[in-house]
Amino acid sequence: MANNNRIVLIDALRGLALAGILLLHHIEHFDFYQKPIYNIPWLIRIDRWVWDNLFLLVSGKAFALFSLLFGLSYWIIHENRVAKGETYFLRHFWRMFILIVLGIFHLVFLGEIF
């Protein structure tokens, strides 16, 4: 069996953050927050309440947690390379280059990143 040095807690937190981000993107991009055509007042209030509370309770926390774990992952990779006596400088810039290429591809072909 292969030696698996993954930190399960970090993987679980990353999954939780991704689930929160996915939930928010589904609400935004599938237009579930639009007012119904039939304009039932109590249903509109419930929709608005769900929208406001999801963004209050999930939005900032999910994105912040995912960003924190992204940085933590880079730190863990760096420390593992240093412990092996390897340099991480070129590998870091290669990864940043790949991220820039993916960002430019998304911006050019898929629209604004925001």
Order of alpha helices (4+ residues) and beta strands (2+ residues): alpha-alpha-alpha-alpha
